[in-house]
Amino acid sequence: MGLQIEQKEKENRELELTVQVDESRVAEAMREAAKKLTKTVRIRGFRPGKAPYHVVQRWVGTDTLRAEAVESLAPEIFREAIEQVDVVPYAPGSIDDMEMEPLVFRITVPLEPTVDLGDYRQVRIDPPEISVTDEQVNQAMKAIQERHALLEPADRPVQDGDVIIADLKAEKNGEVLLEREGSEFLVDAETLYQGTPFVENVVGMSAGDERTFDIASAKDDDEDDQDDIVTHTVAVQEVKSRYLPPLNDDLAKEEGDYETLLELRIDVRKQLTEAAQQQADAQYADQVFEKIQEGATVAYPPAAVERELDGIVEDLKQSVQRQGWDMEEYLRVQSKTIEAIREESKPGAEERVKGSQVSFALVRAEQLAVEDAELEQRVDERLGQLGEQEDGVIDQLRERYMSGRGRMVMINDVLSGKLSERLRAIGRGEAPEINESEEEE
């Protein structure tokens, strides 16, 4: 007993099926439903399970029998319809509507997203030029000095450039904005509450002193003329003088495997250049990708966005739990519902779906793949970043990275790097030729 199916593909990558079921199949299902009902419904004059069909039909009503039959038929009709139209659903489909007589189901099946990348290989963007200034090198050298700074107790009032151990409280209109106990602070007006008189109020205090002072915070444009006043209370526990070692060969040797200060400075410039290049490369790849995405046509079913929203909500739940909150309590404090969070996250989810689909399409179009040797190398790099570990830990982590979900994460990591490199090559017009026969395969 085949199904009569009419199919229509909608614009949003959904397949709409109108499925009519043969009436003889419905009648058979009604008889099966009647048999089941006779075992649970007492019919006068008949033992359980022995009442004839026509008696059961009169007793419970034809509409009830038909409803029971349709409920039992629905799952198998759904499966058969999907098989008959020979599609692979991107996500679970749904029965959206039905007509009881004749029995007609209206089914929606989400289809795999499609991406037309257009003439993406013609995208051209001038690569950025990077440079590292002497000032940047000087700042990095100063940071090395500060890293090797010597601290010693000072039995005197606080001076600019000292390090203090102190309790700090900041209040605004009776509300505590910040409260720290026994924290270490570098008394430096360029870094500590920059642009405020905080440091000048602390300078001159001694260990054991406590001082309270007000600082006017900058007001927003929509606030009244009165600046907001923040009250600070500082209780100094300890004062330490801070000595910066001179920039010389001795400091270079202490910093690492360097013989001279010049060697250290050259290596600092090299590291800054490499970091700047990595940042520029990442930004350049993003620019090329955005340009390609602008010219791409992406079609996807609503189920793709719902799946992305499921992931966003699940990530939020795990984040809330890690902070020691109960999700219901969190929602109550935020005055939100899961539905509201999904709705406000929808624009971002849609962008993520588009971006991920364009990425997948580029990986396929550019025939990017991960060899076992590349995967093993990436895992070795990841494990090498962990430093010294207890016996067996590295082996356990390697097994986790090389199998199951961990393996997929590592593969995606390698593919992401390859895609970024290929995007930069496309933007410069230097992408290698694609083997069309392999692409078709």
N, C-alpha and C positions, 0 to 999 in steps of 0.2 A: 504494500500500500504506500506508493510514493507520495511525495508532497508537491503541491503546486506552489512554485516560488517565483515571485517577481522581485527583482533586485534593482536598486537605484543607488548609485554612489553620490553622496552629498559633497558639498564644497569643502567641508572641514574634515575630510578623510574619515568619513563614517559610511558604512554600507547599510542601507535601509532595506530590510527584507520583509515582504508581505507573504506570509506562509499560510496557505489554506490546507486544512486537514480533511482527508476523505471521511465522509460521514459514517462509513462502515467501521472505520477505526474508532471513531467516537462511540459508536454503539457497543463495540466490543469492550471498550474501557468502562462504559456505563455498567455492563454486566459484571465486570470485575469489581467495580465499586460496590455494586449491590451485594455481591458475595461477602465482601469485607464488612459491610454494614450489618448484615444479618447475624454476624458473630458478636456484635456489640449492642445492637438495638433489639429489644425484646418485641417480637411481633406475636400477638395473641393467636394461639392455635397452632404455633409452629415452634419446634425446638430450635435453639441457636444454630444458625448456618443452614437451615433446611427450608426456609421460605422460598417459594418460586419467585422468579424475577418480576413477573407482573404484579405479584402481591406487594413486593418491596417497593415497586414503582408507585403503586397507589398509596402505600403507607407513608413514604417519605417525600414523594413528589418528584416529577420528572426533572424539574429545575435543580433540585438538590443533587440528584444522581449525576446530572450533567456537570454541575459545578465540581463534584468530587472527581469525576472522570478527567475534566480539564486540568485540575490541579495535579493529578498523577501523570498526565500526558506531557505537561509543559516542559519538564527537564529533558525528556528524550526527544521531543519535537525540536527543541532548541539545538541539541547536539546533532541531530540528523540534518537540520537545515544548514548548519555550519559546514558539515561534511559534504553536503550535496553541492553547495556553491563553491567548494574547494578554496577556502581562504584561511589564512592563519591570522587569528585575531591578535591585534597588538596588545589588547587588554581585555578582561572579561566583558562580554556583551550583556545586553539586557533586553527583556521583554517589556516594551513600553506601553503596549495597548493590546486589546484583543476584542474580537466579536464572538459571541457565544454560539450563534447559529445563523449561517454555517460557521464552523470554528475557524477563525482567522487570527493568527498571531502577527504582531508587528514588532520586529526585532531590529535592534541597532547594534552593529558590530564595529568597534574601533579598528581602523586599518593602520598599518605601518606608516609612519610619517614619510613624506617624500621631500627631496631637496633638489632644486635645480640651481647649480652653482653659477650658471651663466658662463661668460668668458672670463673666468676668474684669473686665469694665468696672464691676462693683460694688465692686471693691477700693478701700478708702479708708484712707489713712494720713495723720495730721496732719503737714504739712511742718515741718521744723525751723526754729527761730528762730536767727539768727546775730547775733553782736555782736563787736565788736572793742574790747578794753579799752585804757585808757590805758597799762597796763603793756606790752601787746603793741606799741603804737606806740613806747614808750620803748625797748624792746629793739631794734626795727627801726632807730631813730635811732642807737642805740649801735653797731649793726652798720655803719652808714654811717660813723660816726666811725672805727671800726676799719679799714674799707676804705681810708680816707684817712690812716691812721696814718703817721707819719714815723719811719724807723729810721735810727740813726746808730751807728757803732762806739763802744763804751764801754770805756775802759781802766780797768776796775774789776771787782770781784767781781759775780757775778750777783745781781740784786735781783728781788723779786716784780714781775711785769709786764714784765720784759725779754723779748727774743727771743734764743734761743741757736741756734748751729749746732753740732751735736754728734753723736757716734756713740753708739748705744744698743744694748745687748744685754740680754735678759732670759732667764734660765735657771731651770729647775725640775728638780730631781733629775738634773742633768747634761744635760737635754734643752734645746736652744735653742728658746725660744718665739717670740722676736722678735729681729731683728737689722737695724739701719738704720745707714747711714753717711752722714755729712754732711747730716743732716736738720735742718729748721728747726722749733723748738718755741717756743710761747708759754708762758712760765713763769707759769702761772695755776692756782691750786689748784682753781678752780671748773670748769676744763675739762681739765686735764692730770692723768690718773690720779686723778680725783675720789674723795674719801673715803680717800685713802691719804697717807702722809707723803712721797710722791715729791718734791714741790716743795720741801719744807723741807730735804730732803737735797741738792737741787741748789743752792738759794740759798747764796751764799757761795763757790761755786767760781769760779775764774778761767780765762781762756783758757789751754789747755795742761794743765789739771788733769784727773785721772782719779779717779773715786771709785766704789767698790763697796759696796753696801748691800743688806740683805735687807728684804723686805716680806712680811708674812703675808697670804696670799690668803684670802678668805672660804671656809669649808668648806661642803660640801653636808650635808644632814641625814643622809645615809647614810654619811658619812665618820667616821673615828675622831676622838678629841678633839684630836689634834694638827693645827694649821693647816698648810696647805701653804706652804712658804717659797719665794718667788721672788727670785732673786738678780739685781739690776740693776747693770750697769756703764755709767757715763756718762763719756764723754771729751769735754770742752768744747773746741771749736775757736775759737769766736768769740762775743763778747757784744755785743748791740746794745740800746741804750736805745730805748724806744718812746714816742713822743709822740702823744697823741690831740688832734687839733685841736678847738677849742671849737665847740659847737653855736651857730653864728651865721649871718648872711646870707652871709658869704664861703664857708662850707662848703656852703651851699645852692647857690650859683652854681657851685661846683666839681663838685657832684654831678650837675647837669643844668641844664635850662632853667628855672631858678627865680630870682626876684629876692630873695625873702625866705625866712627860715627857716620862717615860718608857711606859705608856699606849699608848701614841701617836706614839712612835717609833714602838711598836709591831703592831699597826694598820696599819702604813705605810708599814711595811714589808708584812703584810697580803694583803693589796691592791696591792702592786707590784707583789706579788706571783699570785694573782688572774688574774691580767692583763697579766702577762707572760703566765699563763696557757691558758687563752682565745686565745692569739696570737698563742701559740704552737698548740692548738687544731685545730684552723682554718688552719694553715699551714699543719698539719698532715692530715686533711680531704682532703685538696687540693692534697697532694701527693698521697693519696689512689685513689682519683678520677682520677688523671692523669694516674696512673697505669692501672686502669680499662679501661679508654678511649683508652689507647694504645692497649689493647687486644680486643676492641670492633670493630665490623664491622658496619659502618653506611652508609646507602644509602638514598639519598634524591634528589628530582628534583631540577633543576636550579631555579625554582620558589621560593624555600625556601630561597636561597641566595638573590634573588631579593627582597623578602619581608623584609629580614634583612637589606638590603641596603636602602630600603624605610624608615625604621625606623631610620637609621643612618643619612640620609639626613634630615629627619623631625626634629630630635633632634638638628642637626646643625642649621637649620633655626630658631628654637625657641631660641637657645643660642645666635645667632646673633641678633635676635630681642630684647632679654632682655638687650643686650649691647647697644641698641639704633641704630643699623645699619639696613640698607636696604639690603636684600640678594643680589640683583643685584650689589649694591655698594661694598659689601664685596667681591663678586666674582671678580669684576673688580680690586680691590686693591690687591687681592691675585693672580691675573692673572690665574684664574682657571675657569673651567666650572663644572656644576653639573655632567656631564658625567665623567670628570677627577676625581672628588671626589669619585664617585661610583667605578671607576676602582681601585684607590689606596686604597680604603677601602675594596675591595673584599676579600683579604686574611684573614683579621680580621673577616669579615662577615662569611666566610666559617668555621672558627674555632668556632665562636659563635653558628652557626647552629649545628655543630657536638656536641659541649658541651651541648647545650640545649636538643638535642635529647637523648643523653646518660643520662642526668639528668632525663628526663621524663621516660625513660625506667627503670631506677633504682627505681624511685618512684613507678611505677607499679609493678615491680618485687618484691620489698620489701613490697608491700601492705601498703604503708604509706598513711595516710588519716588525715584529720583535723576534730575533733569533735567540736560541737558548743561551748562547755565550754572552749576548748583550744583557739578558735578564740576570745571569749569574754575576756579571760585572756590577750591575746596579745594586744587587743584593749585597755584594762585598763592600761597596761604597757605603751603603746604609749601615751595615754592621760596623764598619770601621769608624763611623761617627760616634759610636756608643762608648768607645774607650774600653778600659779594662772591665771585664765582667767575671762573675764566678764561673767555675767549671760547669760546662753543660748548658749554660744560658745561651751562648752564641749558637750552639748546635740547635737548640730548641727554636730560637728566633729564625735561623736559616730555614728550618723545616716549615715554619709558619709562613715565611715569605715565599717559599717555593711551592706552596700547595694551596688549594681552595681560594678563599677570598683574598688572602694575603698575596697570592700569586697574581690575581687580577689587579690588585692595587699597584704592584710593582710593574706589571705590563703597561698599565695606563700611565704610570710615571715615565717609563721609557718612551712610550708613544707620544706623550705630551712634549717631551724634549725634541723628538724627531719632527713633530709637526711645527714647533716653534722655529726650528732650524730651516725647514722647508718654506715656511711663510716668509722668512727673511730673504731666502733665495728668490722666491717669486717676486717680492717687492723690488728686488734689485735687477730682475730680469735674468737671473742666473740659475733658474731651476732646471734640473736635468730632464731629458726627454723621457716621456712615459712610453713603456712598451705596450702598445695597444692590444696585442694578442693576450698578454698577461692580464690586462684590464678586463677584457671580455671574459676570460676564464674566472 
